Amino acid sequence: METKNAGHSVLKKLSEIAIEVLIIVFAVSISIWFHSCNEHRQHQREAREFLADLKDDLANDNKEVRKTMASVESAIKDLEFMTSLTREKIDGLKRQEGTVSVSFKSNITTTKINNGNYEGFKSSGKIGYIENKKIKRSILKYYQQTIPDLQELERINTAQFYAILNYDHARDEGAAEDAVFSPYFEQLLDGHSLHLTGSLIMYREAIAESRELVAEIEQELKSRG
């Protein structure tokens, strides 16, 4: 009888221990779940704040690109004027205006990209907080492909610009006129004009891409409240 009671007592204690273990496991699981939920909400809050800031950055980028485009269009007109000159046209302009300068007077503008928010968010490893995969892919494409391509394009434009500017053709008005008809100078002008014209296409594509991204972000922020 005592053996039977002892066995029963052991089973009871084991049962109580098992229940206590289950309670602890359940409590720990609930705690982990609450922590994960809170952490997820924090991540999503940071992602929404980032997207809201990024939307403003993209709007500013559009303004900067448009400024650059206006500068490029003006430079193309200057180049077209230079390449259209003939000795007869120069003489005619002198008769009309008294004097005319045929020196290269264009300028170069590069786009200031607002990428501080993106770089900070990316470097902190938080890009994964953005759950909308389409928006995440669009952001990465814009900042890791479109913008570097645009900057490389402007690097080439700048190099071409200084190659023309540094060409020694403006010692005096007569020397400048002779230089206009130099095959090398004409080649520089034609190459720069062609590249600037192609640049306008990429600028327009960058504007369209950023606009589409802004629309996606606005929809995402609206749906998330």
Summary of the structure (lengths in Angstrom):
residues: 225
radius of gyration: 33.6
end to end distance: 69.4
largest distance: 133.2
contacts: 600
relative contact order: 0.13
helix: 84%
strand: 0%
